[in-house]
Amino acid sequence: MRPDLATMIERVTLLRERCARGARDEGLLEQIEDVLSEGYAQALAGDAWSNSTEERLQQRISGEGEPFRARRLRLRLLATEHAQFQRELVALRRGLAELRHDRDRLCVGSDRRSAR
């Protein structure tokens, strides 16, 4: 089953917006850690789905016994779905990397404040 990355991408985006606004409310770092953990787990699940889809594409390419027109249509649909998913997976990984950077900046900022 194809993982739904859209919800996680939205969660990452919302947290990044809070960081950009300079939000320093309690629990923000904890929420970021949770989203990073969940996000990387979803990215790994996405990698697994992507790999299995690539295997199915290879099977369809060599699909003996299936009429050419039907095979071509299924290949096109699966390839389109795979390409869209890859774009979402790249967007998720990019957002997670940026959120990790935001978290690091927040941690440095809180370290400086506590050192005073």
N, C-alpha and C positions, 0 to 999 in steps of 0.2 A: 504494500500500500504506500502510495506517495505521501511523504511527510508534508504537513502544512507549515510552510516556513513564513507565510505572510504574518501570522499573529506574532511570532517571535521578532520578525523584522520591525513590526510596529512597536513592540515593547522596547526594543533597543532604541528606536528613534525617539520615543517619549522620554526615556531616561537621558539620552544625549541632550535633548532640549532642556531638561531640568538642569543639567550640568552647565549648559551654555548660558542659562539665565543666572548662574551663580548660586543656585540652590545649595544650601548646606544643611538642610533639615536632617533631623535624626533619622537614622535608618537608611539614608540614601546609599551609603557605601554597601550596606548589607543587601539592599535591593539590587545594586549593580552586580555584586558577587553572585547572587542567585541567578540573575539573568545571564551572566557570562557562563555559569555552569550549565544551565539549561540550554543556552544557545549553542555552546560547543557540542553538547550531547545531540542536539537536533542536527547540527552540521554533520556529525559523524553518521547519524541515521540517513541523512541526505546523501552522503557519499555511498553508503551501502545501496540505497535505492538507485542511485545513478549507475553504479557498477552492474547491478542486476538488469537494469534497463538496457545498458550497452550489450550485455550478453543476449538479451531478447532480440535486440536489433540484429545482431550477428546471426541468430537463428532464423530470423525472418528473411534476411538476405539470401540465405541458402535454402529457404523454405520449400523443400521438395513436396510435390503432391498438391500444393495450393495453387489455384489459378493466379497467373501473373498479375492481372488487374486488382484482384483482392489483396494480394501480397503487397503490391505497390501502394495501395491506399492505406493499409495498416502500417506499413513502413513510414509513410509520410506523417501519419497521425502520431505515431510513437516518437519519431525523430523531432517533430515540432514540440511535443510535450517535454521531451528530454532537454531540448535547447532552452525552453522557457524555464524549466526547473534549474538548469545550470546557471542562468542569469540570477535567479532568486538566491541560489546557494552562494554565489559570488557576492551578492549584495549583503547577505547575512554575515558572511565572514568579514567583509569590509567593515560593516557596522560594529561587529564584535571587537575588531581590532581598535577601532576608534573609541569605543566605549571603554576598553581596557586602558587606553591612553588617558581618557578623561578620569578614570578611577585613579590612575597613578598621579595625575596632577592634583586631584583632591587629597590624596594621601600626603603628598609633599606639602600641600598647603596646610593641612591639619597638623602635620609635624612641626611646621614653623610656628604656628600659633601656640602649640603646647610647649614649645621650647622657651617662650617668652616669660 
